[in-house]
């Protein structure tokens, strides 16, 4: 694999599953020490953190966690 690529890229190329850290919501992530400022560009899974308490992903922009809706089930 390319020596300049982070380990995450190697996992994608090899077909391994990527698993995100899971927290109930952003408050739980912050309480665990996972802040947007400390982990820029990090993606986390929120099991009940989306609008209406639904699961979503959150991406750090270096200042805040930005919610990304997971969407409907794939067929």
HTML snippet that shows the backbone in 3Dmol.js (N, CA, C, O; Angstrom):
<script src="https://3Dmol.org/build/3Dmol-min.js"></script>
<div id="view" style="width:600px;height:400px;position:relative"></div>
<script>
const pdb = `
ATOM      1  N   UNK A   1       0.833  -1.181   0.000  1.00  0.00           N
ATOM      2  CA  UNK A   1       0.000   0.000   0.000  1.00  0.00           C
ATOM      3  C   UNK A   1       0.875   1.241   0.000  1.00  0.00           C
ATOM      4  O   UNK A   1       2.044   1.177   0.381  1.00  0.00           O
ATOM      5  N   UNK A   2       0.323   2.364  -0.422  1.00  0.00           N
ATOM      6  CA  UNK A   2       1.077   3.608  -0.471  1.00  0.00           C
ATOM      7  C   UNK A   2       1.508   4.059   0.907  1.00  0.00           C
ATOM      8  O   UNK A   2       0.687   4.153   1.819  1.00  0.00           O
ATOM      9  N   UNK A   3       2.781   4.337   1.064  1.00  0.00           N
ATOM     10  CA  UNK A   3       3.281   4.719   2.382  1.00  0.00           C
ATOM     11  C   UNK A   3       2.816   6.092   2.814  1.00  0.00           C
ATOM     12  O   UNK A   3       2.900   6.415   3.999  1.00  0.00           O
ATOM     13  N   UNK A   4       2.323   6.921   1.888  1.00  0.00           N
ATOM     14  CA  UNK A   4       1.861   8.254   2.226  1.00  0.00           C
ATOM     15  C   UNK A   4       0.404   8.273   2.687  1.00  0.00           C
ATOM     16  O   UNK A   4      -0.069   9.300   3.174  1.00  0.00           O
ATOM     17  N   UNK A   5      -0.308   7.167   2.544  1.00  0.00           N
ATOM     18  CA  UNK A   5      -1.713   7.129   2.906  1.00  0.00           C
ATOM     19  C   UNK A   5      -1.897   6.704   4.354  1.00  0.00           C
ATOM     20  O   UNK A   5      -1.179   5.831   4.841  1.00  0.00           O
ATOM     21  N   UNK A   6      -2.863   7.321   5.051  1.00  0.00           N
ATOM     22  CA  UNK A   6      -3.168   6.882   6.409  1.00  0.00           C
ATOM     23  C   UNK A   6      -3.708   5.453   6.412  1.00  0.00           C
ATOM     24  O   UNK A   6      -4.158   4.954   5.380  1.00  0.00           O
ATOM     25  N   UNK A   7      -3.664   4.813   7.543  1.00  0.00           N
ATOM     26  CA  UNK A   7      -4.114   3.430   7.694  1.00  0.00           C
ATOM     27  C   UNK A   7      -5.546   3.235   7.214  1.00  0.00           C
ATOM     28  O   UNK A   7      -5.866   2.173   6.679  1.00  0.00           O
ATOM     29  N   UNK A   8      -6.414   4.223   7.389  1.00  0.00           N
ATOM     30  CA  UNK A   8      -7.807   4.115   6.955  1.00  0.00           C
ATOM     31  C   UNK A   8      -7.929   3.825   5.473  1.00  0.00           C
ATOM     32  O   UNK A   8      -8.804   3.062   5.061  1.00  0.00           O
ATOM     33  N   UNK A   9      -7.065   4.422   4.664  1.00  0.00           N
ATOM     34  CA  UNK A   9      -7.093   4.170   3.226  1.00  0.00           C
ATOM     35  C   UNK A   9      -6.709   2.731   2.919  1.00  0.00           C
ATOM     36  O   UNK A   9      -7.262   2.124   2.002  1.00  0.00           O
ATOM     37  N   UNK A  10      -5.777   2.187   3.669  1.00  0.00           N
ATOM     38  CA  UNK A  10      -5.388   0.789   3.473  1.00  0.00           C
ATOM     39  C   UNK A  10      -6.573  -0.127   3.762  1.00  0.00           C
ATOM     40  O   UNK A  10      -6.783  -1.110   3.051  1.00  0.00           O
ATOM     41  N   UNK A  11      -7.350   0.188   4.801  1.00  0.00           N
ATOM     42  CA  UNK A  11      -8.513  -0.632   5.126  1.00  0.00           C
ATOM     43  C   UNK A  11      -9.527  -0.605   3.994  1.00  0.00           C
ATOM     44  O   UNK A  11     -10.090  -1.640   3.638  1.00  0.00           O
ATOM     45  N   UNK A  12      -9.760   0.560   3.433  1.00  0.00           N
ATOM     46  CA  UNK A  12     -10.713   0.668   2.334  1.00  0.00           C
ATOM     47  C   UNK A  12     -10.227  -0.137   1.137  1.00  0.00           C
ATOM     48  O   UNK A  12     -11.005  -0.874   0.531  1.00  0.00           O
ATOM     49  N   UNK A  13      -8.971  -0.006   0.794  1.00  0.00           N
ATOM     50  CA  UNK A  13      -8.428  -0.734  -0.360  1.00  0.00           C
ATOM     51  C   UNK A  13      -8.475  -2.241  -0.169  1.00  0.00           C
ATOM     52  O   UNK A  13      -8.667  -2.981  -1.134  1.00  0.00           O
ATOM     53  N   UNK A  14      -8.302  -2.706   1.065  1.00  0.00           N
ATOM     54  CA  UNK A  14      -8.297  -4.147   1.311  1.00  0.00           C
ATOM     55  C   UNK A  14      -9.705  -4.700   1.491  1.00  0.00           C
ATOM     56  O   UNK A  14      -9.878  -5.914   1.599  1.00  0.00           O
ATOM     57  N   UNK A  15     -10.719  -3.828   1.526  1.00  0.00           N
ATOM     58  CA  UNK A  15     -12.098  -4.283   1.665  1.00  0.00           C
ATOM     59  C   UNK A  15     -12.532  -4.517   3.098  1.00  0.00           C
ATOM     60  O   UNK A  15     -13.613  -5.057   3.330  1.00  0.00           O
ATOM     61  N   UNK A  16     -11.710  -4.122   4.071  1.00  0.00           N
ATOM     62  CA  UNK A  16     -12.096  -4.273   5.469  1.00  0.00           C
ATOM     63  C   UNK A  16     -13.244  -3.337   5.800  1.00  0.00           C
ATOM     64  O   UNK A  16     -13.417  -2.295   5.167  1.00  0.00           O
ATOM     65  N   UNK A  17     -14.027  -3.721   6.802  1.00  0.00           N
ATOM     66  CA  UNK A  17     -15.085  -2.854   7.281  1.00  0.00           C
ATOM     67  C   UNK A  17     -14.487  -1.687   8.052  1.00  0.00           C
ATOM     68  O   UNK A  17     -13.496  -1.836   8.767  1.00  0.00           O
ATOM     69  N   UNK A  18     -15.100  -0.540   7.895  1.00  0.00           N
ATOM     70  CA  UNK A  18     -14.713   0.613   8.693  1.00  0.00           C
ATOM     71  C   UNK A  18     -15.768   0.766   9.772  1.00  0.00           C
ATOM     72  O   UNK A  18     -16.957   0.860   9.470  1.00  0.00           O
ATOM     73  N   UNK A  19     -15.347   0.791  11.014  1.00  0.00           N
ATOM     74  CA  UNK A  19     -16.276   0.942  12.120  1.00  0.00           C
ATOM     75  C   UNK A  19     -15.997   2.252  12.823  1.00  0.00           C
ATOM     76  O   UNK A  19     -14.860   2.544  13.195  1.00  0.00           O
ATOM     77  N   UNK A  20     -17.053   3.046  13.003  1.00  0.00           N
ATOM     78  CA  UNK A  20     -16.933   4.323  13.667  1.00  0.00           C
ATOM     79  C   UNK A  20     -17.217   4.169  15.152  1.00  0.00           C
ATOM     80  O   UNK A  20     -18.011   3.318  15.552  1.00  0.00           O
ATOM     81  N   UNK A  21     -16.572   4.988  15.963  1.00  0.00           N
ATOM     82  CA  UNK A  21     -16.884   5.024  17.388  1.00  0.00           C
ATOM     83  C   UNK A  21     -18.350   5.442  17.528  1.00  0.00           C
ATOM     84  O   UNK A  21     -18.823   6.306  16.789  1.00  0.00           O
ATOM     85  N   UNK A  22     -19.064   4.835  18.469  1.00  0.00           N
ATOM     86  CA  UNK A  22     -20.482   5.118  18.672  1.00  0.00           C
ATOM     87  C   UNK A  22     -20.721   5.753  20.027  1.00  0.00           C
ATOM     88  O   UNK A  22     -20.192   5.307  21.045  1.00  0.00           O
ATOM     89  N   UNK A  23     -21.518   6.788  20.022  1.00  0.00           N
ATOM     90  CA  UNK A  23     -21.941   7.478  21.238  1.00  0.00           C
ATOM     91  C   UNK A  23     -23.444   7.715  21.116  1.00  0.00           C
ATOM     92  O   UNK A  23     -23.986   7.729  20.011  1.00  0.00           O
ATOM     93  N   UNK A  24     -24.112   7.900  22.246  1.00  0.00           N
ATOM     94  CA  UNK A  24     -25.550   8.170  22.213  1.00  0.00           C
ATOM     95  C   UNK A  24     -25.830   9.484  21.507  1.00  0.00           C
ATOM     96  O   UNK A  24     -26.717   9.565  20.658  1.00  0.00           O
ATOM     97  N   UNK A  25     -25.065  10.520  21.861  1.00  0.00           N
ATOM     98  CA  UNK A  25     -25.245  11.845  21.277  1.00  0.00           C
ATOM     99  C   UNK A  25     -23.932  12.616  21.414  1.00  0.00           C
ATOM    100  O   UNK A  25     -22.955  12.095  21.952  1.00  0.00           O
ATOM    101  N   UNK A  26     -23.913  13.846  20.931  1.00  0.00           N
ATOM    102  CA  UNK A  26     -22.694  14.647  20.985  1.00  0.00           C
ATOM    103  C   UNK A  26     -22.263  14.885  22.430  1.00  0.00           C
ATOM    104  O   UNK A  26     -21.069  14.859  22.727  1.00  0.00           O
ATOM    105  N   UNK A  27     -23.213  15.115  23.326  1.00  0.00           N
ATOM    106  CA  UNK A  27     -22.871  15.346  24.733  1.00  0.00           C
ATOM    107  C   UNK A  27     -22.114  14.152  25.313  1.00  0.00           C
ATOM    108  O   UNK A  27     -21.166  14.328  26.078  1.00  0.00           O
ATOM    109  N   UNK A  28     -22.530  12.947  24.953  1.00  0.00           N
ATOM    110  CA  UNK A  28     -21.846  11.741  25.434  1.00  0.00           C
ATOM    111  C   UNK A  28     -20.443  11.638  24.843  1.00  0.00           C
ATOM    112  O   UNK A  28     -19.511  11.218  25.530  1.00  0.00           O
ATOM    113  N   UNK A  29     -20.287  12.014  23.585  1.00  0.00           N
ATOM    114  CA  UNK A  29     -18.960  11.995  22.962  1.00  0.00           C
ATOM    115  C   UNK A  29     -18.034  12.978  23.661  1.00  0.00           C
ATOM    116  O   UNK A  29     -16.891  12.649  23.976  1.00  0.00           O
ATOM    117  N   UNK A  30     -18.532  14.190  23.902  1.00  0.00           N
ATOM    118  CA  UNK A  30     -17.730  15.218  24.574  1.00  0.00           C
ATOM    119  C   UNK A  30     -17.381  14.782  25.987  1.00  0.00           C
ATOM    120  O   UNK A  30     -16.255  14.995  26.438  1.00  0.00           O
ATOM    121  N   UNK A  31     -18.333  14.172  26.695  1.00  0.00           N
ATOM    122  CA  UNK A  31     -18.071  13.677  28.052  1.00  0.00           C
ATOM    123  C   UNK A  31     -16.989  12.601  28.056  1.00  0.00           C
ATOM    124  O   UNK A  31     -16.271  12.443  29.043  1.00  0.00           O
ATOM    125  N   UNK A  32     -16.874  11.861  26.951  1.00  0.00           N
ATOM    126  CA  UNK A  32     -15.842  10.828  26.817  1.00  0.00           C
ATOM    127  C   UNK A  32     -14.517  11.403  26.317  1.00  0.00           C
ATOM    128  O   UNK A  32     -13.550  10.667  26.120  1.00  0.00           O
ATOM    129  N   UNK A  33     -14.479  12.731  26.111  1.00  0.00           N
ATOM    130  CA  UNK A  33     -13.245  13.368  25.654  1.00  0.00           C
ATOM    131  C   UNK A  33     -13.090  13.445  24.153  1.00  0.00           C
ATOM    132  O   UNK A  33     -12.017  13.790  23.658  1.00  0.00           O
ATOM    133  N   UNK A  34     -14.146  13.130  23.420  1.00  0.00           N
ATOM    134  CA  UNK A  34     -14.093  13.172  21.958  1.00  0.00           C
ATOM    135  C   UNK A  34     -14.748  14.483  21.513  1.00  0.00           C
ATOM    136  O   UNK A  34     -15.949  14.531  21.247  1.00  0.00           O
ATOM    137  N   UNK A  35     -13.947  15.533  21.437  1.00  0.00           N
ATOM    138  CA  UNK A  35     -14.467  16.842  21.045  1.00  0.00           C
ATOM    139  C   UNK A  35     -14.130  17.124  19.587  1.00  0.00           C
ATOM    140  O   UNK A  35     -13.178  16.575  19.032  1.00  0.00           O
ATOM    141  N   UNK A  36     -14.927  17.984  18.988  1.00  0.00           N
ATOM    142  CA  UNK A  36     -14.703  18.353  17.591  1.00  0.00           C
ATOM    143  C   UNK A  36     -13.344  19.020  17.414  1.00  0.00           C
ATOM    144  O   UNK A  36     -12.669  18.806  16.407  1.00  0.00           O
ATOM    145  N   UNK A  37     -12.945  19.826  18.390  1.00  0.00           N
ATOM    146  CA  UNK A  37     -11.665  20.539  18.296  1.00  0.00           C
ATOM    147  C   UNK A  37     -10.478  19.584  18.361  1.00  0.00           C
ATOM    148  O   UNK A  37      -9.474  19.793  17.680  1.00  0.00           O
ATOM    149  N   UNK A  38     -10.587  18.540  19.176  1.00  0.00           N
ATOM    150  CA  UNK A  38      -9.476  17.587  19.315  1.00  0.00           C
ATOM    151  C   UNK A  38      -9.391  16.602  18.164  1.00  0.00           C
ATOM    152  O   UNK A  38      -8.328  16.032  17.920  1.00  0.00           O
ATOM    153  N   UNK A  39     -10.485  16.392  17.456  1.00  0.00           N
ATOM    154  CA  UNK A  39     -10.534  15.377  16.410  1.00  0.00           C
ATOM    155  C   UNK A  39     -11.097  15.933  15.106  1.00  0.00           C
ATOM    156  O   UNK A  39     -12.140  15.466  14.647  1.00  0.00           O
ATOM    157  N   UNK A  40     -10.434  16.921  14.495  1.00  0.00           N
ATOM    158  CA  UNK A  40     -10.937  17.445  13.221  1.00  0.00           C
ATOM    159  C   UNK A  40     -10.975  16.354  12.160  1.00  0.00           C
ATOM    160  O   UNK A  40     -10.089  15.501  12.095  1.00  0.00           O
ATOM    161  N   UNK A  41     -12.006  16.394  11.335  1.00  0.00           N
ATOM    162  CA  UNK A  41     -12.249  15.444  10.239  1.00  0.00           C
ATOM    163  C   UNK A  41     -12.628  14.049  10.721  1.00  0.00           C
ATOM    164  O   UNK A  41     -12.750  13.139   9.902  1.00  0.00           O
ATOM    165  N   UNK A  42     -12.817  13.854  12.014  1.00  0.00           N
ATOM    166  CA  UNK A  42     -13.241  12.560  12.560  1.00  0.00           C
ATOM    167  C   UNK A  42     -14.727  12.340  12.275  1.00  0.00           C
ATOM    168  O   UNK A  42     -15.511  13.289  12.297  1.00  0.00           O
ATOM    169  N   UNK A  43     -15.108  11.113  12.013  1.00  0.00           N
ATOM    170  CA  UNK A  43     -16.510  10.736  11.850  1.00  0.00           C
ATOM    171  C   UNK A  43     -16.881   9.833  13.013  1.00  0.00           C
ATOM    172  O   UNK A  43     -16.150   8.895  13.333  1.00  0.00           O
ATOM    173  N   UNK A  44     -18.023  10.113  13.650  1.00  0.00           N
ATOM    174  CA  UNK A  44     -18.525   9.266  14.728  1.00  0.00           C
ATOM    175  C   UNK A  44     -19.981   8.913  14.431  1.00  0.00           C
ATOM    176  O   UNK A  44     -20.660   9.602  13.669  1.00  0.00           O
ATOM    177  N   UNK A  45     -20.443   7.835  15.044  1.00  0.00           N
ATOM    178  CA  UNK A  45     -21.838   7.413  14.919  1.00  0.00           C
ATOM    179  C   UNK A  45     -22.556   7.825  16.193  1.00  0.00           C
ATOM    180  O   UNK A  45     -22.057   7.598  17.295  1.00  0.00           O
ATOM    181  N   UNK A  46     -23.735   8.435  16.041  1.00  0.00           N
ATOM    182  CA  UNK A  46     -24.564   8.815  17.183  1.00  0.00           C
ATOM    183  C   UNK A  46     -25.828   7.972  17.139  1.00  0.00           C
ATOM    184  O   UNK A  46     -26.636   8.105  16.219  1.00  0.00           O
ATOM    185  N   UNK A  47     -26.002   7.104  18.131  1.00  0.00           N
ATOM    186  CA  UNK A  47     -27.119   6.157  18.103  1.00  0.00           C
ATOM    187  C   UNK A  47     -28.468   6.829  18.310  1.00  0.00           C
ATOM    188  O   UNK A  47     -29.489   6.306  17.862  1.00  0.00           O
ATOM    189  N   UNK A  48     -28.494   7.974  18.979  1.00  0.00           N
ATOM    190  CA  UNK A  48     -29.746   8.710  19.187  1.00  0.00           C
ATOM    191  C   UNK A  48     -29.479  10.204  19.139  1.00  0.00           C
ATOM    192  O   UNK A  48     -30.124  10.981  19.843  1.00  0.00           O
ATOM    193  N   UNK A  49     -28.538  10.599  18.316  1.00  0.00           N
ATOM    194  CA  UNK A  49     -28.108  11.984  18.339  1.00  0.00           C
ATOM    195  C   UNK A  49     -28.642  12.863  17.245  1.00  0.00           C
ATOM    196  O   UNK A  49     -28.405  14.071  17.249  1.00  0.00           O
ATOM    197  N   UNK A  50     -29.356  12.283  16.309  1.00  0.00           N
ATOM    198  CA  UNK A  50     -29.856  13.100  15.213  1.00  0.00           C
ATOM    199  C   UNK A  50     -31.123  13.840  15.580  1.00  0.00           C
ATOM    200  O   UNK A  50     -31.663  13.662  16.672  1.00  0.00           O
ATOM    201  N   UNK A  51     -31.590  14.662  14.680  1.00  0.00           N
ATOM    202  CA  UNK A  51     -32.841  15.378  14.881  1.00  0.00           C
ATOM    203  C   UNK A  51     -33.951  14.372  15.145  1.00  0.00           C
ATOM    204  O   UNK A  51     -34.137  13.432  14.371  1.00  0.00           O
ATOM    205  N   UNK A  52     -34.678  14.562  16.218  1.00  0.00           N
ATOM    206  CA  UNK A  52     -35.735  13.619  16.586  1.00  0.00           C
ATOM    207  C   UNK A  52     -35.204  12.374  17.271  1.00  0.00           C
ATOM    208  O   UNK A  52     -35.938  11.397  17.427  1.00  0.00           O
ATOM    209  N   UNK A  53     -33.932  12.389  17.688  1.00  0.00           N
ATOM    210  CA  UNK A  53     -33.366  11.254  18.407  1.00  0.00           C
ATOM    211  C   UNK A  53     -33.096  10.037  17.551  1.00  0.00           C
ATOM    212  O   UNK A  53     -33.081   8.916  18.059  1.00  0.00           O
ATOM    213  N   UNK A  54     -32.880  10.238  16.258  1.00  0.00           N
ATOM    214  CA  UNK A  54     -32.613   9.117  15.358  1.00  0.00           C
ATOM    215  C   UNK A  54     -31.109   8.958  15.159  1.00  0.00           C
ATOM    216  O   UNK A  54     -30.359   9.916  15.349  1.00  0.00           O
ATOM    217  N   UNK A  55     -30.657   7.766  14.780  1.00  0.00           N
ATOM    218  CA  UNK A  55     -29.228   7.568  14.520  1.00  0.00           C
ATOM    219  C   UNK A  55     -28.743   8.458  13.373  1.00  0.00           C
ATOM    220  O   UNK A  55     -29.482   8.745  12.431  1.00  0.00           O
ATOM    221  N   UNK A  56     -27.491   8.880  13.477  1.00  0.00           N
ATOM    222  CA  UNK A  56     -26.887   9.684  12.416  1.00  0.00           C
ATOM    223  C   UNK A  56     -25.370   9.572  12.538  1.00  0.00           C
ATOM    224  O   UNK A  56     -24.851   8.989  13.490  1.00  0.00           O
ATOM    225  N   UNK A  57     -24.683  10.129  11.577  1.00  0.00           N
ATOM    226  CA  UNK A  57     -23.235  10.287  11.659  1.00  0.00           C
ATOM    227  C   UNK A  57     -22.964  11.741  11.999  1.00  0.00           C
ATOM    228  O   UNK A  57     -23.789  12.612  11.725  1.00  0.00           O
ATOM    229  N   UNK A  58     -21.815  12.004  12.593  1.00  0.00           N
ATOM    230  CA  UNK A  58     -21.392  13.373  12.866  1.00  0.00           C
ATOM    231  C   UNK A  58     -19.946  13.499  12.415  1.00  0.00           C
ATOM    232  O   UNK A  58     -19.130  12.610  12.658  1.00  0.00           O
ATOM    233  N   UNK A  59     -19.634  14.608  11.756  1.00  0.00           N
ATOM    234  CA  UNK A  59     -18.292  14.870  11.255  1.00  0.00           C
ATOM    235  C   UNK A  59     -17.785  16.140  11.905  1.00  0.00           C
ATOM    236  O   UNK A  59     -18.489  17.150  11.938  1.00  0.00           O
ATOM    237  N   UNK A  60     -16.561  16.096  12.427  1.00  0.00           N
ATOM    238  CA  UNK A  60     -15.964  17.269  13.043  1.00  0.00           C
ATOM    239  C   UNK A  60     -15.410  18.194  11.971  1.00  0.00           C
ATOM    240  O   UNK A  60     -14.688  17.761  11.073  1.00  0.00           O
ATOM    241  N   UNK A  61     -15.758  19.478  12.076  1.00  0.00           N
ATOM    242  CA  UNK A  61     -15.171  20.478  11.183  1.00  0.00           C
ATOM    243  C   UNK A  61     -14.016  21.199  11.886  1.00  0.00           C
ATOM    244  O   UNK A  61     -13.514  22.209  11.395  1.00  0.00           O
ATOM    245  N   UNK A  62     -13.606  20.670  13.035  1.00  0.00           N
ATOM    246  CA  UNK A  62     -12.534  21.266  13.809  1.00  0.00           C
ATOM    247  C   UNK A  62     -13.045  22.201  14.888  1.00  0.00           C
ATOM    248  O   UNK A  62     -12.303  22.586  15.792  1.00  0.00           O
ATOM    249  N   UNK A  63     -14.312  22.563  14.792  1.00  0.00           N
ATOM    250  CA  UNK A  63     -14.935  23.433  15.785  1.00  0.00           C
ATOM    251  C   UNK A  63     -16.206  22.809  16.343  1.00  0.00           C
ATOM    252  O   UNK A  63     -16.434  22.814  17.553  1.00  0.00           O
ATOM    253  N   UNK A  64     -17.039  22.268  15.442  1.00  0.00           N
ATOM    254  CA  UNK A  64     -18.329  21.688  15.822  1.00  0.00           C
ATOM    255  C   UNK A  64     -18.507  20.323  15.175  1.00  0.00           C
ATOM    256  O   UNK A  64     -17.856  19.993  14.183  1.00  0.00           O
ATOM    257  N   UNK A  65     -19.406  19.540  15.761  1.00  0.00           N
ATOM    258  CA  UNK A  65     -19.827  18.296  15.133  1.00  0.00           C
ATOM    259  C   UNK A  65     -20.976  18.632  14.197  1.00  0.00           C
ATOM    260  O   UNK A  65     -21.932  19.289  14.610  1.00  0.00           O
ATOM    261  N   UNK A  66     -20.902  18.197  12.951  1.00  0.00           N
ATOM    262  CA  UNK A  66     -21.931  18.444  11.951  1.00  0.00           C
ATOM    263  C   UNK A  66     -22.696  17.152  11.704  1.00  0.00           C
ATOM    264  O   UNK A  66     -22.103  16.126  11.371  1.00  0.00           O
ATOM    265  N   UNK A  67     -24.013  17.205  11.869  1.00  0.00           N
ATOM    266  CA  UNK A  67     -24.871  16.037  11.721  1.00  0.00           C
ATOM    267  C   UNK A  67     -25.051  15.671  10.258  1.00  0.00           C
ATOM    268  O   UNK A  67     -25.268  16.536   9.410  1.00  0.00           O
ATOM    269  N   UNK A  68     -24.958  14.376   9.971  1.00  0.00           N
ATOM    270  CA  UNK A  68     -25.218  13.860   8.636  1.00  0.00           C
ATOM    271  C   UNK A  68     -26.271  12.768   8.787  1.00  0.00           C
ATOM    272  O   UNK A  68     -26.017  11.734   9.404  1.00  0.00           O
ATOM    273  N   UNK A  69     -27.442  12.998   8.229  1.00  0.00           N
ATOM    274  CA  UNK A  69     -28.515  12.010   8.320  1.00  0.00           C
ATOM    275  C   UNK A  69     -28.109  10.742   7.582  1.00  0.00           C
ATOM    276  O   UNK A  69     -27.483  10.807   6.524  1.00  0.00           O
ATOM    277  N   UNK A  70     -28.460   9.608   8.129  1.00  0.00           N
ATOM    278  CA  UNK A  70     -28.116   8.332   7.505  1.00  0.00           C
ATOM    279  C   UNK A  70     -29.040   8.039   6.327  1.00  0.00           C
ATOM    280  O   UNK A  70     -28.595   7.482   5.324  1.00  0.00           O
ATOM    281  N   UNK A  71     -30.310   8.402   6.430  1.00  0.00           N
ATOM    282  CA  UNK A  71     -31.240   8.219   5.316  1.00  0.00           C
ATOM    283  C   UNK A  71     -32.030   6.941   5.418  1.00  0.00           C
ATOM    284  O   UNK A  71     -32.003   6.248   6.435  1.00  0.00           O
ATOM    285  N   UNK A  72     -32.736   6.641   4.342  1.00  0.00           N
ATOM    286  CA  UNK A  72     -33.605   5.474   4.317  1.00  0.00           C
ATOM    287  C   UNK A  72     -32.806   4.205   4.025  1.00  0.00           C
ATOM    288  O   UNK A  72     -31.660   4.263   3.579  1.00  0.00           O
ATOM    289  N   UNK A  73     -33.429   3.072   4.282  1.00  0.00           N
ATOM    290  CA  UNK A  73     -32.763   1.793   4.046  1.00  0.00           C
ATOM    291  C   UNK A  73     -32.541   1.543   2.557  1.00  0.00           C
ATOM    292  O   UNK A  73     -33.382   1.875   1.722  1.00  0.00           O
ATOM    293  N   UNK A  74     -31.411   0.962   2.254  1.00  0.00           N
ATOM    294  CA  UNK A  74     -31.124   0.587   0.870  1.00  0.00           C
ATOM    295  C   UNK A  74     -31.834  -0.698   0.532  1.00  0.00           C
ATOM    296  O   UNK A  74     -32.055  -1.548   1.395  1.00  0.00           O
ATOM    297  N   UNK A  75     -32.185  -0.832  -0.708  1.00  0.00           N
ATOM    298  CA  UNK A  75     -32.884  -2.054  -1.149  1.00  0.00           C
ATOM    299  C   UNK A  75     -31.878  -2.965  -1.803  1.00  0.00           C
ATOM    300  O   UNK A  75     -32.233  -4.054  -2.253  1.00  0.00           O
TER     301      UNK A  75
END
`;
const viewer = $3Dmol.createViewer("view");
viewer.addModel(pdb, "pdb");
viewer.setStyle({}, {cartoon: {color: "spectrum"}});
viewer.zoomTo();
viewer.render();
</script>
